[in-house]
């Protein structure tokens, strides 16, 4: 995995191949609220597959993870297909646990998708706010006592927090207690073992084409939103046909004739086909992490 050391959010100083990620000691406990107040900046690592900056820290009680992204396609994939973070370590016993957000059903769809009203227009900020309101749980697996669907803000167990700031940067934080990952009787030897960290930003399902048009080509607009016939958010300019089919590019927006192709894809600022293809590919980050020792 190729990483770069960041001297700012948008500026890269040098590129280096890291065999391992060394966690830093976290002097101030992290509150998983989607804010980076407790984190040392800038983050050390960037993953060019998931398009996320990230940091790993720990103290004497918890492992802390933080991921940042300004990439709209990453945001959309996470919102509609989910992100799963898995930790795997060997010690006295083997430990493997994962956190998925948002909670998905057996078909890989969000259990609580953003509710939309036919004909409603919504901008990016509104769509993100609706997503956060309707998705307040995580799916935890493999932990000592806390598993299943959990309140993501339960500070007494595994917890997580996500938010977008005014610049559309997404911040996703996770706090994992040692006792939940290693068990109550964990040892210093177990803490010294590498942890295999895997982050999967799942692929969205590629939409079907129909003779009426090219809905699949118009699923994403330049604001990083998807049209409503895919279970997502409509474009602010109302692209789509309320009385039409999948081939018309949407079920919300301006009226149009049955079978009429959507012309949004012909705009000069519309994402290129290769960029849209990223939505249908799983993005995976894999690293080995060594926990820090208190100095």
C-alpha positions in Angstrom: 0.0 0.0 0.0 1.4 3.3 -1.0 1.2 6.2 1.5 2.2 9.9 1.5 3.2 12.0 4.5 0.9 15.1 4.5 2.1 18.5 5.5 -1.4 19.9 5.0 -4.7 18.6 3.9 -4.0 19.4 0.3 -0.2 19.4 0.1 2.1 16.4 -0.1 5.8 16.6 0.9 7.0 13.2 0.0 5.9 9.6 -0.8 7.0 6.6 1.1 6.0 2.9 1.2 5.1 2.0 4.7 5.3 -1.7 5.8 3.6 -0.7 9.1 1.7 2.1 10.7 3.0 3.1 14.1 0.2 4.4 16.3 0.9 7.5 18.4 0.1 7.9 22.1 -3.1 9.7 22.6 -2.7 12.1 25.5 -6.3 13.3 25.5 -9.1 10.7 25.1 -11.0 11.0 21.9 -14.7 11.6 21.9 -16.2 10.0 18.8 -18.2 12.9 17.5 -16.8 13.4 14.0 -14.6 16.3 15.1 -10.8 16.3 15.2 -10.3 18.5 18.2 -8.3 15.8 20.1 -6.1 14.7 17.2 -2.6 15.9 16.3 -2.6 17.5 12.9 -1.8 17.0 10.1 -2.5 13.2 9.8 0.5 11.1 8.8 -1.1 8.9 6.3 -3.1 9.0 3.1 -4.5 6.0 1.2 -4.8 6.5 -2.5 -7.3 3.7 -3.0 -9.9 4.7 -0.5 -9.0 8.3 -0.9 -8.9 8.8 2.8 -6.4 10.4 5.2 -6.2 8.5 8.5 -4.6 8.3 11.9 -4.3 5.5 14.5 -3.6 6.3 18.2 -4.0 4.6 21.6 -3.8 5.2 25.3 -3.8 2.8 28.2 -7.5 1.9 27.6 -8.5 2.4 24.0 -7.6 2.2 20.4 -8.6 5.3 18.4 -9.1 5.5 14.6 -9.9 8.5 12.5 -10.5 8.7 8.8 -11.0 11.9 6.7 -12.1 12.3 3.1 -13.0 15.2 0.8 -13.8 12.8 -2.1 -17.5 12.9 -3.1 -17.4 9.4 -4.6 -16.1 8.0 -1.3 -18.9 9.8 0.6 -21.5 8.4 -1.7 -20.2 4.8 -1.6 -20.1 5.0 2.2 -23.6 6.4 2.5 -25.2 3.9 0.1 -23.1 0.8 0.4 -21.4 1.2 3.8 -17.9 1.2 5.3 -16.5 -1.7 7.4 -13.4 -1.4 9.6 -11.9 -4.7 10.8 -9.2 -5.4 13.3 -7.4 -8.7 13.5 -4.6 -9.6 16.0 -3.0 -12.7 17.5 -2.1 -13.1 21.1 -3.0 -15.6 23.8 -6.1 -16.1 21.6 -6.9 -14.7 18.2 -8.9 -11.5 18.1 -11.0 -10.4 15.1 -13.7 -7.7 15.3 -15.4 -5.4 12.9 -17.6 -2.3 12.8 -19.9 -1.5 9.9 -21.7 1.8 9.3 -24.4 2.4 8.4 -26.2 -0.8 9.3 -27.0 -2.7 6.1 -29.6 -5.4 5.4 -29.0 -8.8 3.8 -29.1 -7.2 0.4 -26.4 -4.7 1.2 -28.8 -1.8 1.4 -29.0 0.7 4.4 -31.5 -0.5 6.9 -32.6 3.1 7.4 -32.2 4.8 4.0 -32.7 8.6 3.8 -36.4 9.2 3.4 -37.4 11.4 0.4 -40.7 13.0 -0.6 -41.5 12.7 -4.4 -40.8 16.0 -6.1 -38.6 17.2 -3.3 -35.3 18.9 -4.1 -32.5 18.6 -1.7 -28.9 19.9 -1.6 -25.8 18.1 -0.5 -25.8 19.5 3.1 -29.4 18.6 3.6 -28.8 15.1 2.3 -25.9 14.6 4.6 -27.9 15.9 7.6 -30.7 13.5 6.7 -28.3 10.7 6.5 -26.9 11.4 10.0 -30.4 11.7 11.5 -31.5 8.4 10.1 -28.4 6.4 10.7 -27.4 6.4 14.4 -26.3 2.8 14.9 -23.4 0.6 14.0 -23.1 -3.2 13.4 -20.4 -4.6 15.7 -19.1 -8.2 15.4 -16.5 -10.2 17.2 -16.2 -8.0 20.4 -16.1 -9.4 23.9 -19.5 -8.2 25.1 -20.9 -5.6 22.7 -22.1 -7.0 19.4 -25.0 -6.6 17.1 -26.7 -3.3 16.4 -25.4 -0.7 18.8 -25.9 3.0 19.5 -22.9 4.5 17.7 -22.6 7.2 20.4 -22.5 4.8 23.4 -19.4 6.1 25.1 -19.3 3.1 27.5 -18.5 0.5 24.7 -17.4 0.5 21.1 -18.6 3.7 19.6 -18.2 5.9 16.5 -19.0 9.3 15.2 -19.3 10.8 11.7 -19.9 14.3 10.4 -19.2 16.6 7.4 -17.8 20.1 8.0 -18.5 23.3 6.1 -15.9 22.4 3.5 -17.6 19.0 2.8 -14.8 17.1 4.5 -16.1 13.9 6.1 -14.6 12.8 9.4 -15.2 9.3 10.8 -14.0 8.4 14.3 -14.0 5.0 16.1 -13.1 4.3 19.7 -12.5 0.6 20.7 -11.8 -0.3 24.4 -9.0 -2.9 24.9 -11.4 -4.9 27.0 -13.8 -5.2 24.0 -11.2 -6.2 21.5 -8.7 -8.3 23.6 -11.0 -9.3 26.5 -10.9 -8.4 30.2 -7.8 -10.4 30.8 -5.6 -9.0 28.1 -1.8 -8.9 28.7 1.0 -6.6 27.8 2.3 -9.2 25.3 -1.0 -9.1 23.4 -0.8 -5.3 23.2 2.7 -5.6 21.7 1.5 -7.7 18.7 0.7 -6.1 15.4 -2.9 -5.5 14.5 -4.0 -6.0 10.9 -6.3 -3.1 10.0 -8.6 -3.5 7.0 -11.0 -0.7 5.9 -13.5 -1.5 3.1 -15.6 1.1 1.4 -18.1 -1.1 -0.3 -19.1 -0.9 -3.9 -22.5 0.5 -4.9 -24.6 -1.8 -7.1 -24.3 -0.9 -10.8 -27.8 0.2 -12.0 -29.5 -1.5 -14.9 -30.0 0.2 -18.1 -33.3 0.4 -19.9 -34.3 1.2 -23.5 -35.8 4.5 -22.3 -32.5 6.2 -21.4 -29.3 6.0 -19.4 -30.2 6.3 -15.8 -27.0 4.5 -14.8 -25.0 7.2 -16.4 -26.9 9.9 -14.6 -26.8 8.5 -11.1 -24.3 10.9 -9.7 -24.1 14.7 -10.2 -21.3 17.1 -9.6 -22.5 17.7 -6.0 -21.8 14.1 -5.1 -25.4 13.1 -4.8 -27.3 10.4 -6.6 -30.7 10.5 -8.1 -33.7 9.1 -6.2 -34.4 6.0 -8.3 -31.2 4.5 -6.8 -32.3 5.0 -3.3 -30.3 8.1 -2.9 -30.8 11.9 -3.2 -32.1 13.9 -6.2 -30.0 16.5 -7.9 -30.6 20.1 -6.6 -31.6 21.1 -10.2 -34.4 18.5 -10.2 -33.0 16.1 -12.7 -35.5 13.2 -13.4 -39.0 12.4 -14.4 -41.7 11.7 -11.7 -43.8 9.7 -14.0 -41.1 7.7 -15.7 -39.1 4.6 -15.4 -35.5 3.8 -14.5 -34.5 4.6 -18.0 -35.5 8.3 -17.5 -32.9 9.0 -15.0 -35.0 9.5 -11.8 -38.4 9.6 -10.2 -38.1 13.2 -8.9 -37.6 16.6 -10.5 -38.9 18.1 -13.6 -41.6 16.4 -15.6 -40.7 14.7 -18.9 -42.0 12.3 -21.5 -42.0 8.6 -21.0 -38.8 7.1 -22.3 -37.0 10.5 -22.6 -33.2 10.1 -21.9 -31.8 12.3 -19.2 -29.4 14.9 -20.6 -27.5 15.6 -17.3 -24.7 13.4 -18.5 -24.0 15.8 -21.4 -23.1 18.7 -19.2 -19.4 19.7 -19.4 -18.9 19.5 -15.7 -20.5 16.1 -15.4 -18.1 13.4 -14.0 -16.3 11.3 -16.6 -17.3 7.7 -17.1 -14.1 6.4 -15.5 -14.8 8.5 -12.4 -18.4 7.1 -12.1 -17.0 3.6 -12.4 -15.3 4.0 -9.1 -18.7 3.9 -7.4 -19.1 0.3 -8.4 -15.7 -0.9 -7.1 -14.9 -1.8 -3.5 -12.0 0.2 -2.1 -9.8 -1.4 0.5 -7.1 -0.1 2.8 -4.9 -2.7 4.5 -2.2 -1.9 7.1 -0.4 -3.5 10.0 -0.5 -1.3 13.1 1.8 -1.3 16.1 0.3 0.3 19.2 2.3 3.0 21.0 3.7 2.8 24.5 3.4 5.6 27.0 6.6 7.5 27.3 
